[in-house]
Amino acid sequence: MKLRRTRLYVPGNNPHLVENVGIYGADCLILDLEDSVPLPQKFDARILVKYSLQNVDFGRSEKWVRINSLDTPFWEKDLREVLPYADVINLPKVESYEDLERVSGVMEEIEKENGIDERKIVPIIETLRGLVNARKIAEHPRVLGMAWGGEDLTAELGIPKKKALILEHVRAEIVIAAKAAGKMAFDTVYGAIHDLEGLYKYAQHARYMGFDGVGVLHPNQVEVVHRAFMPEEKEIEDARKIVEAAEQAMREGKGVITVNGRMVDKPVVERAKKILAFAEVE
């Protein structure tokens, strides 16, 4: 099972930060070509990211690139430069299934030209229209998981993000849309980079809402999020008993699994395996 507890954003126009990405220990590293890159630096950042994907040691981290959104003239050029060397494309401001079809068509062309395997997309839901269409968006075959952002969405509503009660509903919608389609769900970043205690509580909250990971803005946040996603000892103990019972039942050809006198079905076994995956990772 591939864990994606942390997605660390790294500005694509900062050579010093990019060249050291492998030491941060994040599950996923997002080289950003969108919000963190000023307009005059879009071309240079794209070339730097392409070079980095080819030559920098990312360690065990998955290589993501957040390209520019479809309402800009940059997104297709971004794709053509970075897609052959990235693992996942992070696509901002997705509002419809058709948005993904548009991007997917270009990706398919690039994949054929370069003889590479199909790459996945993580769409970012950032508008009310995107939220309304989230369940359909999640069904696209290229979608690995769903992420979200609150700045544009709360701006549409005319409310301050820090006090926006609706964001808990947004979180729930993202999780439901993603999980119903069998995809992963990713919570947004915690902006107070020096408030590590607050981050820990935020990440735990995300885990118990059903998210698979949290976005991070600073390397110091990585370990805190990983710790927040670590199951408690009781969870680990119960999960191990369930998995062991399931394996024994399979060896003995039994169709019914019982643990501590309670019947256990397939979804419970899968959840237990996920808990153990979180617990056993370094």
C-alpha positions, 0 to 999 in steps of 0.5 A, a space after each residue: 500500500 502506497 502511503 501519501 500522508 504528506 504532500 510537501 509543496 516546493 516552489 518550482 522557481 527556487 533552485 536551493 529548495 528543489 535541489 534538497 527535496 530528497 532529505 525532507 522525508 515527505 511521502 509526496 513532493 509537489 514541485 509547484 508551477 502555479 501559485 508560488 511562481 510569479 508570472 515572469 518566472 513561469 518559463 524558467 520554473 518549468 525548465 528548472 522543474 523538468 531538470 530537477 525531476 530528471 536529476 535530483 534525488 527524491 529519495 523515497 518521495 513520490 514526484 508530483 508537479 502542480 501545473 498551472 490551471 486550465 484558465 491560463 496559457 501555461 498548463 499545456 506547456 507545463 505538461 509537455 515539459 514535465 509529464 515524462 518525468 513526474 509520477 503524478 500531476 496535481 491539477 488546480 481549480 478543477 470544476 468538471 469531468 470535462 476539465 479532466 478529459 481535456 487534460 487527459 487527452 493531452 497527457 495521452 498524446 505525450 505518453 504515446 510520444 514518449 513511450 511512458 505509462 499512464 500518469 495519474 491526476 490529483 484534481 484540486 477542488 477550489 470552487 463551488 462549481 467544482 464542489 458540486 461536481 466532485 463526485 463525478 470528477 472523482 470517477 475519472 479513470 485518471 484520478 488517483 485522489 481528490 484534494 481541495 483548497 479553500 481560498 477561492 471557495 470562501 472568496 466566492 461565498 464572501 466569508 473569511 476562510 479562518 471563520 468559514 464553518 462551511 469548510 467542514 462540509 467541504 471536507 466531508 464532501 471531498 472524502 465522500 466523493 473520493 471514497 465512493 469512487 475508490 480513490 484517496 482523499 487529501 486534506 488541504 494545508 495547515 497554514 500556521 507553519 510554526 504551530 506544530 501542536 495545532 498541526 498535530 491536532 489538525 492532522 489527527 482530525 483529518 485522519 479521523 475524517 477519512 483523509 489519507 493525508 495532509 498538505 504541508 508547506 514546510 519540512 518541519 511539518 512532515 514528521 508531525 503529520 506522520 506522527 498524527 497519522 500513526 495509529 494508537 497501540 490499541 488500534 494496532 493490536 486489534 488490527 493485527 488480530 483481525 489480519 491474522 484471523 483472516 489469514 488463518 481463515 484463508 489457509 483453512 478454507 473458512 468463509 467466516 472470520 471471528 475475532 473476540 467472538 465477533 464476526 469480521 467481514 472484508 471491509 473490516 479486514 481491509 481497514 485493519 490492513 490499512 492501519 497496519 500499513 500506517 503503523 509499520 512504515 518508517 
